[in-house]
Amino acid sequence: MIKVSVFYPNTTGSTFDMPYYLNKHLPMVRQKLGAAVKGTSVEHGLGGAQAGSPPVYLVMGHLLFDSVEAFQQAWGPHAEAIVGDVPNYTNIQPTIQVSEVKL
């Protein structure tokens, strides 16, 4: 199983429209990537390791795929539209990581 994670760092002046992300962006992503997406999850950061410290990431979004190839085939034709929607919900430059789920 492959997990594609999109990290939105919590920086000074960051904005993030969670209702838009959950109700418009993610449904659009799921529709465009189709059956290749095996699951999704979203995490909203609450704090860091030290009590009262801010979260490192404001939001983390995760998509599951059977393989890197399945992700690449689904993503390629729609990358421009998906990335083009980012300014509609945040001013944060996201970081993407592709990982192999081990457990």
N, CA, C and O atoms as a GROMACS GRO file, in nm:
protein
  412
    1MET      N    1   0.085  -0.117   0.000
    1MET     CA    2   0.000   0.000   0.000
    1MET      C    3   0.090   0.123   0.000
    1MET      O    4   0.191   0.128   0.070
    2ILE      N    5   0.052   0.222  -0.078
    2ILE     CA    6   0.125   0.348  -0.090
    2ILE      C    7   0.039   0.460  -0.032
    2ILE      O    8  -0.081   0.468  -0.059
    3LYS      N    9   0.101   0.546   0.048
    3LYS     CA   10   0.033   0.661   0.105
    3LYS      C   11   0.097   0.787   0.048
    3LYS      O   12   0.218   0.807   0.056
    4VAL      N   13   0.013   0.871  -0.010
    4VAL     CA   14   0.057   1.002  -0.057
    4VAL      C   15   0.007   1.103   0.046
    4VAL      O   16  -0.114   1.120   0.065
    5SER      N   17   0.102   1.169   0.112
    5SER     CA   18   0.068   1.264   0.218
    5SER      C   19   0.097   1.406   0.172
    5SER      O   20   0.200   1.432   0.111
    6VAL      N   21   0.005   1.495   0.200
    6VAL     CA   22   0.021   1.637   0.169
    6VAL      C   23   0.024   1.711   0.302
    6VAL      O   24  -0.074   1.712   0.376
    7PHE      N   25   0.139   1.773   0.330
    7PHE     CA   26   0.161   1.842   0.457
    7PHE      C   27   0.150   1.992   0.436
    7PHE      O   28   0.210   2.048   0.345
    8TYR      N   29   0.073   2.057   0.522
    8TYR     CA   30   0.054   2.202   0.517
    8TYR      C   31   0.118   2.260   0.643
    8TYR      O   32   0.057   2.260   0.749
    9PRO      N   33   0.243   2.311   0.631
    9PRO     CA   34   0.314   2.363   0.749
    9PRO      C   35   0.240   2.478   0.816
    9PRO      O   36   0.175   2.559   0.750
   10ASN      N   37   0.250   2.482   0.948
   10ASN     CA   38   0.188   2.586   1.028
   10ASN      C   39   0.287   2.702   1.040
   10ASN      O   40   0.372   2.703   1.129
   11THR      N   41   0.275   2.798   0.952
   11THR     CA   42   0.365   2.914   0.952
   11THR      C   43   0.287   3.040   0.985
   11THR      O   44   0.165   3.045   0.974
   12THR      N   45   0.360   3.143   1.027
   12THR     CA   46   0.299   3.271   1.059
   12THR      C   47   0.221   3.322   0.937
   12THR      O   48   0.274   3.328   0.826
   13GLY      N   49   0.098   3.359   0.959
   13GLY     CA   50   0.014   3.411   0.852
   13GLY      C   51  -0.056   3.305   0.769
   13GLY      O   52  -0.123   3.338   0.671
   14SER      N   53  -0.042   3.178   0.806
   14SER     CA   54  -0.108   3.070   0.731
   14SER      C   55  -0.258   3.082   0.743
   14SER      O   56  -0.312   3.115   0.849
   15THR      N   57  -0.325   3.055   0.633
   15THR     CA   58  -0.471   3.044   0.634
   15THR      C   59  -0.510   2.911   0.571
   15THR      O   60  -0.442   2.862   0.481
   16PHE      N   61  -0.620   2.854   0.619
   16PHE     CA   62  -0.667   2.727   0.567
   16PHE      C   63  -0.817   2.720   0.586
   16PHE      O   64  -0.867   2.731   0.698
   17ASP      N   65  -0.890   2.703   0.475
   17ASP     CA   66  -1.036   2.694   0.477
   17ASP      C   67  -1.075   2.546   0.483
   17ASP      O   68  -1.093   2.482   0.379
   18MET      N   69  -1.088   2.494   0.604
   18MET     CA   70  -1.116   2.351   0.621
   18MET      C   71  -1.249   2.309   0.558
   18MET      O   72  -1.253   2.204   0.494
   19PRO      N   73  -1.359   2.387   0.572
   19PRO     CA   74  -1.483   2.345   0.505
   19PRO      C   75  -1.466   2.330   0.353
   19PRO      O   76  -1.518   2.236   0.294
   20TYR      N   77  -1.394   2.423   0.292
   20TYR     CA   78  -1.371   2.412   0.147
   20TYR      C   79  -1.291   2.286   0.117
   20TYR      O   80  -1.324   2.210   0.026
   21TYR      N   81  -1.186   2.264   0.193
   21TYR     CA   82  -1.099   2.148   0.172
   21TYR      C   83  -1.177   2.017   0.183
   21TYR      O   84  -1.164   1.929   0.098
   22LEU      N   85  -1.258   2.006   0.287
   22LEU     CA   86  -1.333   1.883   0.311
   22LEU      C   87  -1.452   1.865   0.216
   22LEU      O   88  -1.481   1.753   0.174
   23ASN      N   89  -1.520   1.974   0.182
   23ASN     CA   90  -1.645   1.964   0.108
   23ASN      C   91  -1.632   1.988  -0.042
   23ASN      O   92  -1.723   1.952  -0.118
   24LYS      N   93  -1.521   2.047  -0.086
   24LYS     CA   94  -1.504   2.075  -0.229
   24LYS      C   95  -1.376   2.014  -0.285
   24LYS      O   96  -1.379   1.940  -0.384
   25HIS      N   97  -1.262   2.045  -0.221
   25HIS     CA   98  -1.135   1.999  -0.277
   25HIS      C   99  -1.124   1.846  -0.274
   25HIS      O  100  -1.101   1.784  -0.378
   26LEU      N  101  -1.141   1.785  -0.157
   26LEU     CA  102  -1.124   1.640  -0.148
   26LEU      C  103  -1.226   1.563  -0.233
   26LEU      O  104  -1.187   1.465  -0.298
   27PRO      N  105  -1.352   1.602  -0.237
   27PRO     CA  106  -1.443   1.532  -0.329
   27PRO      C  107  -1.399   1.544  -0.475
   27PRO      O  108  -1.413   1.449  -0.552
   28MET      N  109  -1.347   1.661  -0.514
   28MET     CA  110  -1.297   1.678  -0.650
   28MET      C  111  -1.178   1.587  -0.676
   28MET      O  112  -1.169   1.524  -0.781
   29VAL      N  113  -1.086   1.580  -0.579
   29VAL     CA  114  -0.968   1.493  -0.593
   29VAL      C  115  -1.013   1.347  -0.607
   29VAL      O  116  -0.966   1.276  -0.696
   30ARG      N  117  -1.102   1.304  -0.521
   30ARG     CA  118  -1.151   1.164  -0.528
   30ARG      C  119  -1.219   1.135  -0.661
   30ARG      O  120  -1.202   1.028  -0.718
   31GLN      N  121  -1.296   1.231  -0.709
   31GLN     CA  122  -1.365   1.211  -0.837
   31GLN      C  123  -1.264   1.199  -0.951
   31GLN      O  124  -1.276   1.111  -1.035
   32LYS      N  125  -1.165   1.285  -0.953
   32LYS     CA  126  -1.066   1.284  -1.062
   32LYS      C  127  -0.976   1.161  -1.056
   32LYS      O  128  -0.944   1.104  -1.160
   33LEU      N  129  -0.935   1.119  -0.937
   33LEU     CA  130  -0.845   1.005  -0.925
   33LEU      C  131  -0.919   0.871  -0.929
   33LEU      O  132  -0.858   0.767  -0.951
   34GLY      N  133  -1.049   0.876  -0.908
   34GLY     CA  134  -1.134   0.758  -0.927
   34GLY      C  135  -1.101   0.640  -0.838
   34GLY      O  136  -1.061   0.656  -0.722
   35ALA      N  137  -1.120   0.522  -0.894
   35ALA     CA  138  -1.104   0.397  -0.818
   35ALA      C  139  -0.961   0.371  -0.774
   35ALA      O  140  -0.938   0.282  -0.691
   36ALA      N  141  -0.865   0.444  -0.827
   36ALA     CA  142  -0.726   0.427  -0.784
   36ALA      C  143  -0.708   0.463  -0.638
   36ALA      O  144  -0.621   0.409  -0.570
   37VAL      N  145  -0.792   0.556  -0.588
   37VAL     CA  146  -0.784   0.597  -0.447
   37VAL      C  147  -0.854   0.492  -0.362
   37VAL      O  148  -0.974   0.466  -0.380
   38LYS      N  149  -0.779   0.432  -0.271
   38LYS     CA  150  -0.833   0.326  -0.186
   38LYS      C  151  -0.879   0.378  -0.051
   38LYS      O  152  -0.949   0.308   0.022
   39GLY      N  153  -0.841   0.502  -0.017
   39GLY     CA  154  -0.883   0.561   0.109
   39GLY      C  155  -0.826   0.699   0.125
   39GLY      O  156  -0.726   0.734   0.062
   40THR      N  157  -0.889   0.779   0.209
   40THR     CA  158  -0.842   0.914   0.239
   40THR      C  159  -0.856   0.940   0.388
   40THR      O  160  -0.938   0.879   0.456
   41SER      N  161  -0.773   1.031   0.436
   41SER     CA  162  -0.789   1.080   0.572
   41SER      C  163  -0.733   1.220   0.580
   41SER      O  164  -0.646   1.260   0.502
   42VAL      N  165  -0.784   1.296   0.676
   42VAL     CA  166  -0.740   1.433   0.698
   42VAL      C  167  -0.716   1.450   0.847
   42VAL      O  168  -0.797   1.408   0.929
   43GLU      N  169  -0.603   1.512   0.880
   43GLU     CA  170  -0.570   1.541   1.020
   43GLU      C  171  -0.553   1.692   1.035
   43GLU      O  172  -0.487   1.757   0.954
   44HIS      N  173  -0.613   1.746   1.139
   44HIS     CA  174  -0.603   1.888   1.171
   44HIS      C  175  -0.515   1.899   1.296
   44HIS      O  176  -0.552   1.852   1.403
   45GLY      N  177  -0.397   1.962   1.280
   45GLY     CA  178  -0.302   1.972   1.390
   45GLY      C  179  -0.356   2.052   1.507
   45GLY      O  180  -0.415   2.158   1.489
   46LEU      N  181  -0.336   2.000   1.627
   46LEU     CA  182  -0.381   2.068   1.749
   46LEU      C  183  -0.266   2.124   1.830
   46LEU      O  184  -0.282   2.227   1.897
   47GLY      N  185  -0.151   2.059   1.827
   47GLY     CA  186  -0.038   2.106   1.907
   47GLY      C  187   0.086   2.025   1.880
   47GLY      O  188   0.082   1.922   1.812
   48GLY      N  189   0.197   2.073   1.934
   48GLY     CA  190   0.324   2.005   1.921
   48GLY      C  191   0.352   1.913   2.038
   48GLY      O  192   0.263   1.887   2.120
   49ALA      N  193   0.475   1.864   2.046
   49ALA     CA  194   0.513   1.769   2.150
   49ALA      C  195   0.508   1.830   2.290
   49ALA      O  196   0.474   1.762   2.387
   50GLN      N  197   0.542   1.956   2.299
   50GLN     CA  198   0.538   2.026   2.428
   50GLN      C  199   0.398   2.084   2.451
   50GLN      O  200   0.338   2.141   2.360
   51ALA      N  201   0.348   2.068   2.572
   51ALA     CA  202   0.216   2.122   2.605
   51ALA      C  203   0.209   2.270   2.571
   51ALA      O  204   0.295   2.348   2.610
   52GLY      N  205   0.105   2.306   2.497
   52GLY     CA  206   0.083   2.445   2.461
   52GLY      C  207   0.158   2.492   2.338
   52GLY      O  208   0.138   2.605   2.294
   53SER      N  209   0.244   2.408   2.279
   53SER     CA  210   0.316   2.448   2.159
   53SER      C  211   0.228   2.427   2.036
   53SER      O  212   0.141   2.340   2.036
   54PRO      N  213   0.251   2.506   1.932
   54PRO     CA  214   0.169   2.494   1.812
   54PRO      C  215   0.204   2.368   1.732
   54PRO      O  216   0.315   2.316   1.745
   55PRO      N  217   0.112   2.321   1.651
   55PRO     CA  218   0.142   2.204   1.567
   55PRO      C  219   0.244   2.241   1.459
   55PRO      O  220   0.247   2.354   1.411
   56VAL      N  221   0.325   2.145   1.421
   56VAL     CA  222   0.420   2.166   1.311
   56VAL      C  223   0.344   2.180   1.180
   56VAL      O  224   0.376   2.265   1.097
   57TYR      N  225   0.242   2.098   1.164
   57TYR     CA  226   0.158   2.102   1.044
   57TYR      C  227   0.017   2.141   1.083
   57TYR      O  228  -0.041   2.084   1.175
   58LEU      N  229  -0.038   2.240   1.012
   58LEU     CA  230  -0.174   2.282   1.037
   58LEU      C  231  -0.272   2.173   0.994
   58LEU      O  232  -0.368   2.143   1.064
   59VAL      N  233  -0.244   2.114   0.877
   59VAL     CA  234  -0.329   2.008   0.822
   59VAL      C  235  -0.240   1.908   0.751
   59VAL      O  236  -0.136   1.943   0.694
   60MET      N  237  -0.282   1.781   0.755
   60MET     CA  238  -0.218   1.675   0.678
   60MET      C  239  -0.329   1.597   0.607
   60MET      O  240  -0.424   1.552   0.670
   61GLY      N  241  -0.316   1.582   0.477
   61GLY     CA  242  -0.410   1.503   0.400
   61GLY      C  243  -0.340   1.379   0.347
   61GLY      O  244  -0.223   1.386   0.308
   62HIS      N  245  -0.409   1.266   0.346
   62HIS     CA  246  -0.349   1.140   0.305
   62HIS      C  247  -0.440   1.067   0.206
   62HIS      O  248  -0.562   1.062   0.222
   63LEU      N  249  -0.378   1.012   0.102
   63LEU     CA  250  -0.447   0.932   0.001
   63LEU      C  251  -0.378   0.797  -0.007
   63LEU      O  252  -0.255   0.791  -0.008
   64LEU      N  253  -0.454   0.688  -0.014
   64LEU     CA  254  -0.398   0.555  -0.025
   64LEU      C  255  -0.417   0.499  -0.165
   64LEU      O  256  -0.522   0.516  -0.227
   65PHE      N  257  -0.313   0.431  -0.214
   65PHE     CA  258  -0.314   0.369  -0.347
   65PHE      C  259  -0.252   0.230  -0.336
   65PHE      O  260  -0.177   0.204  -0.242
   66ASP      N  261  -0.282   0.144  -0.430
   66ASP     CA  262  -0.223   0.010  -0.430
   66ASP      C  263  -0.074   0.012  -0.462
   66ASP      O  264   0.002  -0.072  -0.413
   67SER      N  265  -0.030   0.109  -0.545
   67SER     CA  266   0.110   0.113  -0.587
   67SER      C  267   0.147   0.255  -0.629
   67SER      O  268   0.060   0.340  -0.651
   68VAL      N  269   0.276   0.279  -0.640
   68VAL     CA  270   0.324   0.408  -0.690
   68VAL      C  271   0.275   0.429  -0.832
   68VAL      O  272   0.236   0.539  -0.870
   69GLU      N  273   0.278   0.322  -0.910
   69GLU     CA  274   0.232   0.331  -1.050
   69GLU      C  275   0.084   0.369  -1.058
   69GLU      O  276   0.045   0.450  -1.142
   70ALA      N  277   0.003   0.312  -0.970
   70ALA     CA  278  -0.141   0.346  -0.969
   70ALA      C  279  -0.160   0.493  -0.937
   70ALA      O  280  -0.243   0.560  -0.998
   71PHE      N  281  -0.082   0.544  -0.840
   71PHE     CA  282  -0.089   0.686  -0.807
   71PHE      C  283  -0.048   0.770  -0.926
   71PHE      O  284  -0.120   0.863  -0.963
   72GLN      N  285   0.065   0.740  -0.987
   72GLN     CA  286   0.116   0.820  -1.098
   72GLN      C  287   0.020   0.822  -1.217
   72GLN      O  288   0.000   0.926  -1.279
   73GLN      N  289  -0.038   0.707  -1.248
   73GLN     CA  290  -0.132   0.700  -1.360
   73GLN      C  291  -0.258   0.782  -1.333
   73GLN      O  292  -0.310   0.847  -1.423
   74ALA      N  293  -0.306   0.778  -1.211
   74ALA     CA  294  -0.427   0.853  -1.176
   74ALA      C  295  -0.398   1.002  -1.165
   74ALA      O  296  -0.477   1.084  -1.209
   75TRP      N  297  -0.283   1.037  -1.106
   75TRP     CA  298  -0.247   1.176  -1.078
   75TRP      C  299  -0.213   1.254  -1.206
   75TRP      O  300  -0.260   1.366  -1.225
   76GLY      N  301  -0.132   1.195  -1.291
   76GLY     CA  302  -0.078   1.264  -1.408
   76GLY      C  303  -0.178   1.349  -1.487
   76GLY      O  304  -0.154   1.468  -1.506
   77PRO      N  305  -0.287   1.291  -1.532
   77PRO     CA  306  -0.381   1.368  -1.614
   77PRO      C  307  -0.455   1.479  -1.538
   77PRO      O  308  -0.511   1.569  -1.601
   78HIS      N  309  -0.454   1.474  -1.405
   78HIS     CA  310  -0.534   1.568  -1.326
   78HIS      C  311  -0.451   1.658  -1.235
   78HIS      O  312  -0.508   1.740  -1.163
   79ALA      N  313  -0.320   1.644  -1.237
   79ALA     CA  314  -0.233   1.718  -1.145
   79ALA      C  315  -0.255   1.869  -1.155
   79ALA      O  316  -0.264   1.937  -1.053
   80GLU      N  317  -0.264   1.921  -1.275
   80GLU     CA  318  -0.280   2.065  -1.293
   80GLU      C  319  -0.408   2.117  -1.229
   80GLU      O  320  -0.407   2.219  -1.160
   81ALA      N  321  -0.519   2.047  -1.250
   81ALA     CA  322  -0.647   2.090  -1.192
   81ALA      C  323  -0.645   2.079  -1.040
   81ALA      O  324  -0.695   2.168  -0.971
   82ILE      N  325  -0.587   1.971  -0.988
   82ILE     CA  326  -0.584   1.952  -0.843
   82ILE      C  327  -0.496   2.056  -0.776
   82ILE      O  328  -0.538   2.119  -0.680
   83VAL      N  329  -0.376   2.073  -0.827
   83VAL     CA  330  -0.283   2.172  -0.770
   83VAL      C  331  -0.339   2.314  -0.791
   83VAL      O  332  -0.319   2.401  -0.706
   84GLY      N  333  -0.406   2.336  -0.902
   84GLY     CA  334  -0.463   2.467  -0.931
   84GLY      C  335  -0.572   2.509  -0.834
   84GLY      O  336  -0.604   2.627  -0.823
   85ASP      N  337  -0.630   2.412  -0.764
   85ASP     CA  338  -0.737   2.442  -0.667
   85ASP      C  339  -0.682   2.483  -0.530
   85ASP      O  340  -0.756   2.538  -0.448
   86VAL      N  341  -0.554   2.458  -0.504
   86VAL     CA  342  -0.496   2.485  -0.372
   86VAL      C  343  -0.518   2.629  -0.327
   86VAL      O  344  -0.556   2.649  -0.211
   87PRO      N  345  -0.497   2.732  -0.411
   87PRO     CA  346  -0.518   2.870  -0.364
   87PRO      C  347  -0.662   2.901  -0.321
   87PRO      O  348  -0.686   3.002  -0.256
   88ASN      N  349  -0.757   2.815  -0.356
   88ASN     CA  350  -0.895   2.836  -0.315
   88ASN      C  351  -0.918   2.805  -0.168
   88ASN      O  352  -1.020   2.846  -0.112
   89TYR      N  353  -0.824   2.733  -0.103
   89TYR     CA  354  -0.844   2.701   0.038
   89TYR      C  355  -0.726   2.734   0.129
   89TYR      O  356  -0.740   2.732   0.251
   90THR      N  357  -0.609   2.766   0.072
   90THR     CA  358  -0.496   2.797   0.160
   90THR      C  359  -0.393   2.885   0.090
   90THR      O  360  -0.384   2.888  -0.033
   91ASN      N  361  -0.316   2.956   0.172
   91ASN     CA  362  -0.201   3.031   0.120
   91ASN      C  363  -0.070   2.958   0.153
   91ASN      O  364   0.038   3.013   0.134
   92ILE      N  365  -0.081   2.836   0.201
   92ILE     CA  366   0.035   2.754   0.239
   92ILE      C  367   0.086   2.677   0.119
   92ILE      O  368   0.008   2.623   0.041
   93GLN      N  369   0.219   2.672   0.103
   93GLN     CA  370   0.281   2.589   0.001
   93GLN      C  371   0.294   2.448   0.059
   93GLN      O  372   0.377   2.426   0.148
   94PRO      N  373   0.216   2.351   0.012
   94PRO     CA  374   0.221   2.217   0.070
   94PRO      C  375   0.346   2.140   0.028
   94PRO      O  376   0.408   2.169  -0.074
   95THR      N  377   0.378   2.041   0.109
   95THR     CA  378   0.485   1.947   0.079
   95THR      C  379   0.421   1.810   0.060
   95THR      O  380   0.335   1.770   0.138
   96ILE      N  381   0.464   1.738  -0.043
   96ILE     CA  382   0.407   1.606  -0.072
   96ILE      C  383   0.512   1.499  -0.047
   96ILE      O  384   0.629   1.514  -0.084
   97GLN      N  385   0.469   1.392   0.016
   97GLN     CA  386   0.557   1.276   0.037
   97GLN      C  387   0.484   1.149  -0.004
   97GLN      O  388   0.367   1.130   0.029
   98VAL      N  389   0.554   1.062  -0.077
   98VAL     CA  390   0.502   0.931  -0.113
   98VAL      C  391   0.573   0.830  -0.024
   98VAL      O  392   0.696   0.827  -0.018
   99SER      N  393   0.494   0.747   0.045
   99SER     CA  394   0.549   0.650   0.141
   99SER      C  395   0.491   0.513   0.115
   99SER      O  396   0.382   0.500   0.061
  100GLU      N  397   0.567   0.411   0.156
  100GLU     CA  398   0.516   0.275   0.156
  100GLU      C  399   0.467   0.243   0.296
  100GLU      O  400   0.544   0.255   0.392
  101VAL      N  401   0.343   0.203   0.309
  101VAL     CA  402   0.286   0.170   0.439
  101VAL      C  403   0.337   0.032   0.479
  101VAL      O  404   0.321  -0.065   0.405
  102LYS      N  405   0.398   0.023   0.596
  102LYS     CA  406   0.456  -0.102   0.643
  102LYS      C  407   0.368  -0.172   0.746
  102LYS      O  408   0.378  -0.293   0.764
  103LEU      N  409   0.284  -0.099   0.813
  103LEU     CA  410   0.201  -0.158   0.918
  103LEU      C  411   0.066  -0.091   0.921
  103LEU      O  412  -0.019  -0.127   1.003
   0.00000   0.00000   0.00000
